[in-house]
Amino acid sequence: MAMTLRLSEEDDRLLTERAAQERRSKHDIVTEAVHTFLTERQQRFDELLAQTLEEDKEILDRLAK
């Protein structure tokens, strides 16, 4: 899917530098960054939810009655 990404001059400069350092396209770096952000955010949410459910199990059980 095509889309336009507008970056500040500073972010574009940093992205251009990183792409040159890694000898990769800016597109590849941005695509990887978006994927990592989305998957890690969901994973972190799932971990925090599981932790909260475990830590508050007693309270949640009492509320369910």
C-alpha positions in Angstrom: 0.0 0.0 0.0 1.4 3.4 -1.0 1.4 6.3 1.4 3.1 9.7 1.9 5.2 10.3 4.9 6.0 13.8 5.9 9.0 14.2 8.2 10.6 17.3 9.7 13.8 18.3 8.1 15.7 17.0 11.2 14.0 13.6 11.1 14.6 13.4 7.3 18.3 14.2 7.8 18.6 11.6 10.5 16.8 9.0 8.4 19.0 9.8 5.4 22.1 9.4 7.5 21.0 6.1 9.0 20.1 4.8 5.5 23.5 5.7 4.2 25.2 4.1 7.3 23.3 0.9 6.9 23.4 0.9 3.1 19.6 0.5 3.0 16.8 2.5 1.6 14.9 5.0 3.7 11.8 3.0 2.8 13.2 -0.2 4.3 14.2 1.5 7.5 10.8 3.2 7.9 8.9 0.0 7.1 10.9 -2.0 9.7 10.4 0.8 12.3 6.7 0.8 11.8 6.4 -2.9 12.0 8.6 -3.1 15.2 6.6 -0.3 16.8 3.3 -2.0 16.2 4.3 -5.5 17.2 6.3 -4.5 20.3 3.6 -2.2 21.5 1.0 -5.0 21.3 3.4 -7.4 23.0 4.1 -5.0 25.8 0.3 -4.3 26.2 -0.3 -8.1 26.4 2.5 -8.5 29.0 1.2 -5.7 31.2 -2.4 -7.0 31.0 -1.3 -10.5 32.1 0.8 -9.0 34.9 -2.1 -6.8 36.1 -4.6 -9.7 36.0 -2.2 -11.9 38.0 -1.4 -9.1 40.6 -5.0 -8.1 41.0 -6.5 -11.6 40.8 -7.9 -11.6 44.3 -9.6 -8.2 43.9 -11.0 -9.1 40.5 -12.3 -12.4 41.9 -14.1 -10.5 44.7 -15.6 -8.0 42.2 -16.9 -10.8 40.0 -19.0 -12.2 42.9 
